[in-house]
Structures are given as C-alpha cells and as structure tokens.
C-alpha cells in the first residue's frame, strides 16, 4: 500500500475515533484535557520502537486526547479473550494475519482490514502464520492498560 494512502487512512480513522469520542457520556469527558497536536507518524519506524510491554503484546502510544488515542501494537502470539468496559476500539491490521473473535463473530483478518470492537464486548486475537501481527489501534475514550478485564489466560 502506498505511503500516501496509509497516511490518508490513518487521518480518516483518527478523525472517526475523535468524532465517536465526542458522542460518549459526559463522565468520560472528565479526563485530563490534552489538545491534539498536528503530527505525521512514521508507522514502520515507530513499530520498531514499541516501548511498553504487556503480558500479551507490546505497544506505544502515538497520540492521545481526552476523547481518544492511537496506539501501535505488535502481537507475537495471542491476546486471550478480554474486554474493555468503557473503550470502543477500531483495530486496523497493518501487517500479518490473525484469527480474531469479537463477541460471537470469528474471522481471519489481514492487512488493510479494520475491526470494530464496541465497549464491553469480549474479544481475542491470535496470530496466523509465522509473522507478528502489527496493528494500529484507535480507542475512544483513550486506551487504559489497567482497565483490561482478562477473561481467560494465554
């Protein structure tokens, strides 16, 4: 996929995430106000510099506002069934293939596909093949690692 196309998709998805964030209840908006800063992210380079390690994946926060955030994730194996009680996620598959389950729906996903995960819906992701799965995650409200509710172990 061309760099300009990827940048356009990135901007459109971020705007969508921020718009959805404004539709959330007022208590979510009590988060610290962080104004959005104009920026262009080098996704391949940043995927090589993931700086936060969680049990099942590594990630970095690219941008965060009071209504949403963007993270880059790398899944080397599997993210077991879990949910986020308050966060809606839009998962863009950048590289790799995975079998994903969202609620009662299970499908294989790959580069260029977008998965919508409503708040409170159980979901999991498992790598298919030898390559890690690289993801751009758009969250509304912002992703908070400690709010993950694990429903099963690896």
PASEBA-1860 file (N, C-alpha, C; in nm, 3 decimals):
! residues 154
1> XXXXXXXX> 0.085/-0.116/0.000/0.000/0.000/0.000/0.090/0.123/0.000 ~ 0.054/0.224/-0.078/0.134/0.344/-0.089/0.132/0.425/0.040 ~ 0.241/0.496/0.064/0.255/0.575/0.186/0.145/0.680/0.199 ~ 0.112/0.746/0.090/0.007/0.850/0.093/-0.128/0.788/0.127 ~ -0.157/0.670/0.075/-0.282/0.601/0.106/-0.287/0.565/0.254 ~ -0.177/0.515/0.309/-0.171/0.480/0.451/-0.193/0.604/0.537 ~ -0.131/0.717/0.499/-0.148/0.840/0.576/-0.294/0.887/0.572 ~ -0.357/0.875/0.457/-0.497/0.916/0.444/-0.587/0.828/0.531
9> XXXXXXXX> -0.565/0.697/0.528/-0.643/0.605/0.611/-0.623/0.638/0.757 ~ -0.499/0.662/0.796/-0.465/0.696/0.934/-0.542/0.820/0.980 ~ -0.540/0.926/0.900/-0.607/1.051/0.936/-0.758/1.031/0.944 ~ -0.817/0.960/0.847/-0.962/0.937/0.847/-1.004/0.858/0.970 ~ -0.931/0.754/1.003/-0.965/0.672/1.120/-0.949/0.750/1.250 ~ -0.848/0.835/1.258/-0.831/0.916/1.379/-0.948/1.013/1.395 ~ -0.987/1.079/1.286/-1.100/1.172/1.292/-1.226/1.098/1.332 ~ -1.247/0.978/1.278/-1.363/0.897/1.316/-1.360/0.865/1.465
17> XXXXXXXX> -1.245/0.828/1.518/-1.231/0.797/1.659/-1.260/0.917/1.747 ~ -1.211/1.033/1.708/-1.236/1.154/1.786/-1.385/1.190/1.781 ~ -1.447/1.177/1.662/-1.590/1.208/1.650/-1.674/1.116/1.739 ~ -1.644/0.987/1.739/-1.717/0.893/1.824/-1.695/0.929/1.970 ~ -1.574/0.971/2.005/-1.543/1.009/2.141/-1.630/1.124/2.191 ~ -1.663/1.216/2.104/-1.747/1.329/2.144/-1.890/1.286/2.173 ~ -1.931/1.169/2.123/-2.066/1.120/2.145/-2.079/1.040/2.275 ~ -1.967/1.018/2.343/-1.968/0.941/2.467/-2.027/1.024/2.582
25> XXXXXXXX> -2.075/0.956/2.688/-2.133/1.027/2.803/-2.037/1.127/2.866 ~ -2.094/1.225/2.937/-2.017/1.334/2.996/-1.911/1.290/3.095 ~ -1.932/1.181/3.171/-1.833/1.142/3.272/-1.700/1.103/3.209 ~ -1.704/1.057/3.084/-1.581/1.023/3.014/-1.500/1.150/2.987 ~ -1.568/1.261/2.969/-1.501/1.385/2.933/-1.434/1.453/3.051 ~ -1.438/1.392/3.168/-1.368/1.448/3.283/-1.220/1.413/3.282 ~ -1.177/1.336/3.183/-1.035/1.303/3.170/-0.955/1.431/3.148 ~ -0.827/1.426/3.182/-0.742/1.543/3.162/-0.747/1.587/3.017
33> XXXXXXXX> -0.756/1.717/2.997/-0.764/1.770/2.860/-0.625/1.771/2.798 ~ -0.615/1.706/2.685/-0.490/1.701/2.610/-0.521/1.744/2.468 ~ -0.481/1.864/2.428/-0.513/1.907/2.293/-0.439/1.823/2.189 ~ -0.505/1.799/2.080/-0.445/1.724/1.970/-0.339/1.810/1.903 ~ -0.224/1.753/1.883/-0.116/1.822/1.815/-0.103/1.768/1.672 ~ -0.086/1.856/1.578/-0.064/1.814/1.439/0.065/1.732/1.434 ~ 0.060/1.623/1.361/0.177/1.536/1.354/0.162/1.438/1.239 ~ 0.272/1.391/1.190/0.274/1.282/1.092/0.363/1.175/1.153
41> XXXXXXXX> 0.312/1.052/1.158/0.384/0.943/1.224/0.442/0.848/1.120 ~ 0.565/0.810/1.141/0.631/0.710/1.057/0.599/0.574/1.118 ~ 0.488/0.514/1.073/0.437/0.391/1.134/0.540/0.278/1.131 ~ 0.602/0.247/1.017/0.700/0.137/1.020/0.814/0.162/1.119 ~ 0.864/0.284/1.125/0.972/0.316/1.218/0.924/0.302/1.363 ~ 0.807/0.356/1.393/0.755/0.350/1.530/0.721/0.208/1.572 ~ 0.680/0.122/1.478/0.656/-0.018/1.513/0.785/-0.086/1.557 ~ 0.898/-0.036/1.511/1.027/-0.090/1.553/1.074/-0.036/1.687
49> XXXXXXXX> 0.997/0.060/1.744/1.037/0.124/1.869/0.928/0.112/1.977 ~ 0.855/0.004/1.980/0.749/-0.013/2.080/0.812/-0.012/2.219 ~ 0.754/0.066/2.311/0.822/0.087/2.438/0.746/0.038/2.562 ~ 0.625/-0.016/2.547/0.551/-0.067/2.661/0.522/-0.215/2.638 ~ 0.561/-0.297/2.735/0.545/-0.442/2.722/0.437/-0.489/2.819 ~ 0.331/-0.549/2.766/0.223/-0.608/2.845/0.238/-0.759/2.830 ~ 0.170/-0.836/2.913/0.182/-0.982/2.907/0.171/-1.038/2.766 ~ 0.081/-0.986/2.686/0.048/-1.049/2.558/0.084/-0.968/2.435
57> XXXXXXXX> 0.131/-0.844/2.452/0.165/-0.762/2.337/0.256/-0.647/2.380 ~ 0.318/-0.583/2.282/0.397/-0.463/2.304/0.325/-0.349/2.234 ~ 0.336/-0.227/2.291/0.270/-0.115/2.225/0.337/0.017/2.257 ~ 0.303/0.119/2.180/0.342/0.257/2.201/0.222/0.345/2.174 ~ 0.210/0.452/2.250/0.102/0.549/2.228/0.154/0.652/2.129 ~ 0.081/0.670/2.018/0.120/0.771/1.920/0.059/0.906/1.953 ~ -0.070/0.907/1.989/-0.139/1.032/2.018/-0.251/1.003/2.116 ~ -0.282/1.105/2.199/-0.388/1.087/2.296/-0.455/1.221/2.323
65> XXXXXXXX> -0.587/1.220/2.326/-0.665/1.337/2.362/-0.765/1.293/2.468 ~ -0.847/1.384/2.516/-0.946/1.345/2.617/-1.050/1.250/2.561 ~ -1.066/1.245/2.429/-1.171/1.162/2.370/-1.121/1.038/2.299 ~ -0.992/1.023/2.282/-0.944/0.906/2.211/-0.793/0.898/2.209 ~ -0.744/0.785/2.160/-0.600/0.766/2.149/-0.569/0.674/2.032 ~ -0.442/0.679/1.991/-0.392/0.591/1.885/-0.269/0.521/1.940 ~ -0.268/0.388/1.928/-0.154/0.308/1.971/-0.110/0.219/1.857 ~ 0.017/0.185/1.857/0.070/0.082/1.769/0.093/-0.041/1.855
73> XXXXXXXX> 0.051/-0.158/1.806/0.068/-0.283/1.881/0.135/-0.388/1.794 ~ 0.211/-0.475/1.859/0.265/-0.594/1.794/0.225/-0.714/1.877 ~ 0.162/-0.811/1.810/0.120/-0.935/1.875/0.206/-1.047/1.817 ~ 0.288/-1.108/1.903/0.376/-1.215/1.858/0.309/-1.351/1.861 ~ 0.203/-1.368/1.940/0.139/-1.497/1.954/-0.013/-1.482/1.965 ~ -0.061/-1.447/2.085/-0.205/-1.445/2.107/-0.240/-1.344/2.217 ~ -0.349/-1.274/2.198/-0.409/-1.193/2.305/-0.535/-1.269/2.344 ~ -0.538/-1.326/2.466/-0.654/-1.406/2.506/-0.781/-1.323/2.519
81> XXXXXXXX> -0.892/-1.392/2.535/-1.023/-1.328/2.547/-1.022/-1.226/2.661 ~ -1.067/-1.106/2.630/-1.071/-0.997/2.727/-1.174/-0.895/2.680 ~ -1.194/-0.791/2.760/-1.283/-0.684/2.718/-1.238/-0.553/2.783 ~ -1.291/-0.446/2.731/-1.266/-0.311/2.782/-1.403/-0.252/2.812 ~ -1.440/-0.240/2.940/-1.576/-0.196/2.975/-1.616/-0.060/2.919 ~ -1.520/0.032/2.903/-1.555/0.168/2.861/-1.501/0.209/2.726 ~ -1.414/0.129/2.667/-1.345/0.171/2.544/-1.400/0.103/2.420 ~ -1.428/0.183/2.318/-1.456/0.132/2.185/-1.322/0.126/2.114
89> XXXXXXXX> -1.296/0.017/2.041/-1.170/0.003/1.968/-1.197/-0.015/1.820 ~ -1.110/0.048/1.742/-1.107/0.027/1.598/-0.967/-0.025/1.570 ~ -0.957/-0.150/1.526/-0.830/-0.218/1.508/-0.800/-0.228/1.359 ~ -0.697/-0.156/1.313/-0.655/-0.162/1.173/-0.537/-0.258/1.165 ~ -0.552/-0.363/1.085/-0.444/-0.461/1.067/-0.346/-0.404/0.966 ~ -0.226/-0.376/1.012/-0.124/-0.315/0.928/-0.039/-0.422/0.857 ~ 0.004/-0.524/0.935/0.084/-0.634/0.881/0.048/-0.762/0.952 ~ 0.066/-0.875/0.884/0.042/-1.005/0.943/-0.102/-1.049/0.928
97> XXXXXXXX> -0.128/-1.173/0.970/-0.263/-1.228/0.965/-0.298/-1.281/1.103 ~ -0.427/-1.276/1.134/-0.471/-1.321/1.265/-0.612/-1.376/1.257 ~ -0.643/-1.463/1.353/-0.781/-1.508/1.373/-0.833/-1.426/1.489 ~ -0.940/-1.353/1.463/-0.996/-1.268/1.567/-1.137/-1.309/1.601 ~ -1.172/-1.293/1.727/-1.309/-1.317/1.773/-1.356/-1.190/1.842 ~ -1.472/-1.142/1.799/-1.536/-1.026/1.861/-1.679/-1.069/1.891 ~ -1.710/-1.086/2.018/-1.843/-1.137/2.054/-1.861/-1.276/1.997 ~ -1.965/-1.294/1.914/-1.995/-1.423/1.853/-1.936/-1.438/1.713
105> XXXXXXXX> -1.861/-1.339/1.666/-1.807/-1.340/1.530/-1.659/-1.377/1.535 ~ -1.621/-1.476/1.455/-1.481/-1.516/1.441/-1.445/-1.510/1.293 ~ -1.330/-1.448/1.263/-1.287/-1.435/1.123/-1.136/-1.422/1.118 ~ -1.079/-1.457/1.004/-0.938/-1.432/0.980/-0.926/-1.294/0.918 ~ -0.832/-1.215/0.969/-0.814/-1.079/0.920/-0.669/-1.059/0.879 ~ -0.648/-0.963/0.790/-0.514/-0.934/0.742/-0.497/-0.789/0.705 ~ -0.383/-0.756/0.646/-0.351/-0.617/0.615/-0.463/-0.545/0.538 ~ -0.490/-0.423/0.585/-0.591/-0.341/0.519/-0.731/-0.358/0.576
113> XXXXXXXX> -0.750/-0.451/0.669/-0.884/-0.470/0.726/-0.895/-0.397/0.859 ~ -1.018/-0.355/0.888/-1.048/-0.280/1.010/-1.153/-0.357/1.089 ~ -1.129/-0.376/1.218/-1.221/-0.447/1.305/-1.275/-0.348/1.408 ~ -1.408/-0.337/1.419/-1.471/-0.251/1.518/-1.510/-0.335/1.639 ~ -1.469/-0.291/1.758/-1.496/-0.364/1.881/-1.566/-0.268/1.979 ~ -1.696/-0.285/1.998/-1.768/-0.198/2.092/-1.724/-0.221/2.237 ~ -1.736/-0.120/2.320/-1.703/-0.131/2.462/-1.783/-0.245/2.525 ~ -1.717/-0.322/2.612/-1.784/-0.428/2.685/-1.800/-0.559/2.610
121> XXXXXXXX> -1.756/-0.566/2.485/-1.770/-0.689/2.406/-1.641/-0.771/2.416 ~ -1.650/-0.898/2.460/-1.531/-0.983/2.469/-1.467/-1.003/2.331 ~ -1.334/-1.004/2.329/-1.263/-1.025/2.202/-1.125/-1.084/2.228 ~ -1.071/-1.149/2.123/-0.937/-1.207/2.130/-0.874/-1.200/1.992 ~ -0.743/-1.222/1.986/-0.670/-1.217/1.859/-0.556/-1.317/1.867 ~ -0.542/-1.400/1.764/-0.435/-1.499/1.761/-0.365/-1.494/1.626 ~ -0.233/-1.484/1.630/-0.153/-1.478/1.508/-0.175/-1.604/1.424 ~ -0.180/-1.585/1.293/-0.186/-1.696/1.198/-0.058/-1.687/1.116
129> XXXXXXXX> 0.019/-1.795/1.112/0.146/-1.793/1.040/0.261/-1.755/1.131 ~ 0.376/-1.726/1.068/0.498/-1.701/1.143/0.525/-1.554/1.174 ~ 0.463/-1.463/1.100/0.490/-1.320/1.118/0.406/-1.260/1.229 ~ 0.465/-1.168/1.308/0.386/-1.099/1.410/0.273/-1.019/1.344 ~ 0.171/-0.988/1.421/0.061/-0.907/1.373/0.087/-0.765/1.423 ~ 0.092/-0.670/1.330/0.114/-0.531/1.365/-0.016/-0.455/1.342 ~ -0.055/-0.378/1.443/-0.188/-0.318/1.448/-0.178/-0.169/1.478 ~ -0.268/-0.091/1.418/-0.290/0.046/1.460/-0.424/0.044/1.533
137> XXXXXXXX> -0.422/0.083/1.661/-0.541/0.078/1.745/-0.591/0.220/1.772 ~ -0.718/0.244/1.738/-0.784/0.370/1.766/-0.884/0.342/1.878 ~ -0.873/0.413/1.989/-0.960/0.390/2.105/-1.037/0.516/2.142 ~ -1.166/0.496/2.177/-1.246/0.606/2.230/-1.325/0.555/2.348 ~ -1.307/0.608/2.467/-1.206/0.706/2.509/-1.067/0.645/2.500 ~ -0.963/0.715/2.547/-0.827/0.663/2.533/-0.807/0.526/2.597 ~ -0.720/0.446/2.535/-0.683/0.314/2.586/-0.616/0.330/2.722 ~ -0.660/0.247/2.819/-0.600/0.245/2.952/-0.569/0.098/2.983
145> XXXXXXXX> -0.442/0.066/2.989/-0.399/-0.073/3.008/-0.459/-0.137/3.132 ~ -0.467/-0.064/3.242/-0.517/-0.123/3.367/-0.667/-0.152/3.363 ~ -0.739/-0.100/3.265/-0.883/-0.126/3.254/-0.916/-0.253/3.176 ~ -0.815/-0.327/3.130/-0.840/-0.452/3.058/-0.895/-0.555/3.157 ~ -1.004/-0.620/3.120/-1.062/-0.728/3.201/-1.028/-0.859/3.128 ~ -0.934/-0.935/3.182/-0.894/-1.062/3.120/-0.998/-1.169/3.153 ~ -1.046/-1.238/3.051/-1.148/-1.340/3.069/-1.093/-1.481/3.059 ~ -0.968/-1.492/3.013/-0.900/-1.622/3.007/-0.751/-1.597/3.008
153> XX> -0.674/-1.700/3.037/-0.528/-1.690/3.034/-0.478/-1.733/2.898 ~ -0.353/-1.703/2.872/-0.287/-1.741/2.746/-0.288/-1.886/2.730
END
